Amino acid sequence: MSKSFHPPSQEKPYRILGVQQIAVGSPSLAGLRSLWIDTLGAKEVKTFKSESENVDEIVTTLGKGVASVEVDLMTPLDPSSSPKVDSPPLNHIGLWVTDIRACVDHLEGEGYTFTPGGIREGASGHDVCFLHPKPREGKGGEGVLIELVQAPEKVIEAYETLEEL
């Protein structure tokens, strides 16, 4: 017996527009580069290092223009420290959101928990925050670290012009 999906009746003060990025981790940045850039053809955009986030990262993209998806290739600066950006190997998924502040306020009101750090500038220059994958209290990402990414106006405008498949 299949269940019908019924969207919540409450109007939300934000919209999720689609996937902004995926982040994959490995102990070997060279292995990630070989697979994603050399073999699959991702375009290297920039590199990013953060000791506080324990990450050495290559930011790449697949696709074109506002329809491109960022693929972040990550390895830990210190494999013995946290966070463990290479475990699990699919580290997190990022979602474009029209109004990150309204989204966070709404989700917190619904009992969702975010990781420490609040809304801040991410590696690609967009405001970001992370829904906790497994909070001790409250609701979370059901085991998945979810990054909410403030969509720039050009992404929001392009989304408005898209047609359904």
N, C-alpha and C positions, 0 to 999 in steps of 0.2 A: 504494500500500500504506500503510495507516494504522498508526501506532504506538500501542500502548496506553500509557496513563499508569499508572505504578506509583509510588505515593508512597514516599518513603524509609522504610525500616524502623525507623530510629532515632527513638525518642520524643523530642520536643523539650520543653524546659522552659518553653515559652510557646506562645501561639496568636495568630495574626493574625485579628482579628475582622471586619475589613472596612475600607472607605475612610473615613477620618476627614476628609480634606480634599483639595482640589486647589488649587494656587496658580498664578494666571495673571499674567503681567507684560506691561506695555506702556509705551512712553514717555509715554502720556497716561492719567493717573489719571482725568481727566474722561471720557475715552472708555470706560474700564472701568466707571465708575460708571453712565454712560448705558446701557450694554449690560446689565450684570449686575443693577443695582438698579432702574433706571427701566423697562427693557424686560422683563427676565426675572423680576423680582420678588424677588430675593434681599433678605434683611433685613439692614440694617447693624447690626452688633453693637458694634464699637469700631474705633478707629484705633490704629495702632502705627507708631512711627518708631524706627529704629536706625541710627546712623551706622556702627557696626562691621559691620552687615549690609547697608549701603547701600540701605535700603528705607524707603519711605513706603507704608504699607499700610492698606487698609480690610478688616477682617475681616467677612465676611457669612456667612449660612447659607441653605441651601435645605432644605426639609423641616421636620419637626417632632420635638421631643423627642430621644430618644436615636437616632432614625433620621435626624436631620438630618445634612447634610454641610456642612462649612465650605468656603467659597470665598474664598480670600485674593486680593485685588486689589492688585497690587504695581507700583510704579514706582521707579526708582532715584532716590535723593536727588541723586546726582552721576552723570550719564550716562557720564562719562569714567572712573569708578572701578569697581572690582570689589568684591563679585560683581555680575555683570550680571543683576539680577533680572527683566529684561524680555527676556532672550535665553537659552534659547528662550522663546517666549511661554507655553508650558505649562511653568512653572518646576519644579514638583515635585508628587509625589503623597504624601499622608500616610496611613499605615495605623495603625489601632488595634491595639495589642499588649497582651496581658494582663500581661506582666512585662518591662519594657524592659531592665532590667539583665541578666536571664537571656538575653534575646534577643540583646543586644549581645555578651555573653560567648560564647554559642553560635556566632554568626555569625563573630566574630573567630577562634574555634577552627576554623572551616571555611575560613578564609583570606580572609574579606571585609574590606574596608577602609572606614573611616568618615572623614568630613570632619573637619577640626580643630574643636575646641570640646567634644567629648564630650557626655555627657548634660547637658542644661541646661533651664531653663524657657523654653518657647516663648511666642510672642505671645499665645496664648489661655490661658496659665497651666498647661499640661500639660508634664510632662517630655518632652523630645524629643531625638533625635539623627538624623544623616543618613548614609545609606549612600552612599558616594562613587559618582558616576555613571560615571567613567572613571579608576580609579586607575592610577598608573604601575606599581604592584606589587600583587599579590593580585587577588581578585575584587571586582566592584562591581555597580552597578545596570544594566549593559548599556546605558549611555548615558542612563539616567533617574536623576535625583536622587530618592531615596526617603527620606521622613521617617518614622521610627518614633515613634509617639505613645503614651505611657502612657495606657491607657484607665482612666477613673475607674470605681469600683465599680458605679455605676448602669448604665454601658454594659456591663460584664462580666455583671452580673446579668440585664439585658435580653436579651443575646445567648443566655444559657443557656435562656431561655423561648421562643425562636423555634423555629418548626417549619420543616422543609425545604419548599421549593416543590413 
